[in-house]
Amino acid sequence: MIDQKHHRFVFGFFMSLLMSGIMSLVISLFNLGFVSDIVSIWLRAWAFAFVVAFPTILVVAPLVNRLVNLVLKEDSTRR
């Protein structure tokens, strides 16, 4: 198993893998429809999207976490 200290990178990897896969499929289908080679088109788009998404998530996630903390009020019932 991977050590807990690498949580940020493992989380970023899986989040970017899933989101880039889902979004590239949806966008490919939206733009092209169910064409005969949609799988190969989607896989190329997914590979490119993942290369962009992984470093983006690593950079943007701390900012998003800070923004979430700013907009959520603290729950006084939680310990």
C-alpha positions in Angstrom: 0.0 0.0 0.0 1.0 3.6 -0.5 1.9 5.6 2.5 -0.6 8.2 3.8 1.8 11.0 3.3 1.2 10.7 -0.4 -2.6 11.2 0.0 -2.6 14.5 -2.1 -1.0 12.8 -5.1 -3.0 9.6 -5.0 -6.2 11.6 -4.5 -5.2 13.9 -7.4 -4.4 10.9 -9.6 -7.7 9.1 -9.2 -9.8 12.3 -9.3 -8.1 13.4 -12.5 -8.3 9.9 -14.0 -12.0 9.6 -13.4 -13.0 13.2 -14.2 -10.9 13.4 -17.3 -12.3 10.0 -18.5 -15.9 10.9 -17.8 -15.7 14.5 -19.3 -13.7 13.4 -22.4 -16.3 10.7 -23.1 -19.3 13.1 -22.6 -17.7 15.8 -24.8 -16.6 13.4 -27.5 -20.2 11.9 -27.7 -21.7 15.4 -27.6 -19.5 16.6 -30.5 -19.4 13.5 -32.6 -22.2 11.2 -31.5 -21.9 7.4 -31.7 -19.5 7.2 -34.7 -17.8 4.0 -35.5 -14.4 4.9 -34.0 -15.7 6.7 -30.9 -13.7 4.5 -28.5 -10.3 5.3 -30.1 -11.2 9.0 -30.4 -12.3 9.0 -26.7 -9.2 7.2 -25.5 -6.9 9.8 -27.3 -9.0 12.6 -25.8 -8.9 11.0 -22.4 -5.1 10.6 -22.5 -4.7 14.3 -23.4 -7.2 15.4 -20.8 -5.5 13.4 -18.1 -2.1 14.9 -18.9 -3.7 18.3 -18.3 -6.0 17.3 -15.4 -3.5 15.7 -13.1 -1.1 18.6 -12.6 -4.1 21.0 -12.6 -5.7 19.2 -9.7 -2.5 19.1 -7.8 -2.2 22.9 -8.2 -5.8 23.9 -7.8 -7.0 21.5 -5.0 -5.4 23.6 -2.2 -7.0 26.7 -3.5 -10.4 25.0 -3.8 -10.0 23.7 -0.2 -9.4 27.2 1.1 -12.4 28.5 -0.9 -14.6 25.8 0.6 -13.4 26.7 4.1 -14.3 30.3 3.4 -17.8 29.7 2.3 -18.8 27.0 4.8 -19.7 28.1 8.3 -18.3 26.1 11.1 -20.7 23.5 12.5 -20.9 24.2 16.3 -22.4 20.7 16.9 -19.4 18.8 15.5 -16.5 18.0 17.7 
